[in-house]
Amino acid sequence: MRNGGGNAPGARGAVLRTRGGLSLRLDVRAALAGLLLAAVALAMGVVLIGTGDFSIAPGDVVRTLFGGGTPAQDFIVNDLRLPRVLVGLLVGAALGLAGALFQSVSRNPLGSPDVVGFGQGAAAGALTVIVLFQGEPYQVAIGAVAGGLVTGLGVYALAWRQGVHGYRLVLVGIGASAMLSAVNGYLLTKADLVDASRATVWLTGSLNGRDWEQVWPLACACAVLLPVVLGNARGLRMLEMGDDSAYALGVRVERTRLVMVLAAVMLTAVATSAAGPVAFVALVAPQLARKLTRAAGPNLLPAALMGAALLVTADWSAQRLFGADQLPVGVVTGVLGGCYLLGLLITERRAGRI
């Protein structure tokens, strides 16, 4: 909000004025980009529901979702495919939001769960349950959440030195990621053939076989964490200008940073517990969202919507190109994300920033 702020000619935003003389600036481009991303995510979700051995037209999918389909369509859509798509949308949104938080806190485009080790920590927790305890799926999910939380708190503590600076957080996270990757490799060598096969598929990141048991915990976690994140969005935006500027503007820097890191760790952990460590969505989605909106700040909601759209589109691509249930979605996101990362590094090098 700005007191008596005007709208310069040609500005992208619109200003809504109140009787008290306050004005609220609405970024029209960012709002339109968010609506577009939401529409793409929902449309691709409908297309993905209709994709499989028994194809269903998008119109029939929508009609079935509103209770107008045949009994066969109702079973396929609502019981078999809808949970998978909802898990994909929620996991993509959680990873996109977590990536936006990490990149804002660290002020580094490489500050994402894929790079700083939180995804590997969640994977280590899940592998421990799979390999050492032969746990059930819900126990694997609990192990993933616990592993992500322990890793996040450990990295934050090791990066603390009269406060946590972004570059230290990234460096410590990279070291933790390397160590946890070695731990995960060791656990795989200790597993028997059945558990090793199960763990390998899980580590790739996949939506195959997901049902309502994964949807509800993931939805509840996102419903709790999203208001926490949005409630601290202003402080997060101030942090991007530097700690000194944030202090001067009245932001409780360390408290805001800790809350945002914990929220991002939890989002990453619950997403990993539901679908495995899906690669690169958290890295790519926030940057694509920022390029689309061309708006300053963390772009939290556009990043979440971009992550959801990316993940369901990648899953649809995997099914269309390689057949249903033949290729885990993590393979597609890994290939696309790796290409994007190489392009980002080349761009940063040409700009003289690395």
Steps between C-alpha positions, in 0.01 A plus 500: 500500500607853432362823640359711224703317236429585139522294189759624252406503133575170335546312828406136499311516832159636583436702818191444712429793735314493830311779675779536755750602233673162483566331170562139407712436193393195302751355256273421209759296309577282803129446566436402137805272502369330815158446342663363185716257697201383704303441179789307344543284811129416517476437125802269502354325803182427305701379200715280726191342658382402154837351400566129537414158363132601513497850349227745598428826318554820704129585478406160639758542778346832607149357482606201710667721760165678544313170533374452145712213370429132456579257786815387317617858445421589861718215627790578268491877552416538868651185648801425281629816332379803695714424810812471283433836336424670832825367644682635194342844533565522875856367478583739217349794688684409822834467321452821302415692817792343691738595220377860501556518876853359482603725214366807681659413834838420345474773232644241264334348190659164588353500850249217464431173685663308212831677562515561874428147613150511649357268237787258558433516874138403449614222267745374762223483759275307263779262395581427863141386554491300176837326533545455874141457615312388186237758590156550358429797269371721782815422703714592199316832482566566869866413451527742208349786702725425798810478280421831331442678830820367660701599192347845485565573866854361470588711198352810662698441821826440314446813290438713810769751585351805665214448260453300182619645170382366167836394361585303818162327489559393139860385563409298809201357314716388208732320741204338676358394164824324406516318834136394489536375142781275625280380788218423257738305277622300800144416605425374151801266510378358833149428373381169363382481140133571569564795731769638269261494203229667706741764628643572155155566353415722796826696469427579135179683589176356372123552510423141407263327740419813701158501667295689757734392781762739360254776406354586840821538707657703220193723466484559876870589518467748213186652657691561824829621351366727225346757740822499705705576189264768367483660843877555490515595131566869568795421727634256243487767232691738726764231561577495128630857536751392765497454877589863578216636288259249650602598854451867413148424375407328825529136390605245761760354269611181675149408608364549149789308346459208742124479445541508122775236501293271723194548281704423188652191663155374599362562150792313347471214749126442457531524121786249507306269730211493251685460168869453573772757428371641170798683355537863396138619533596710804794648310328580172143599596580820697731632231254434219225662707712810558580527129131468416376758752803733467423604857744566783487291813466125559182448287378230737161415352618512134790270594261252663268505198794464262624197696156337482473563126854373434454175691167393349627597153815292554291204616274528196808516275643188664179308436451620144859442393575175682164349593309513824695402812815436298708805590508673840432870482829571678691386192326759282541785750864400553581520130316828447632651822857399420478673164357809667779501760767484231335791320482697825870443570594610147288815537648584839853447365442726202364765735819478707322387817685167527 
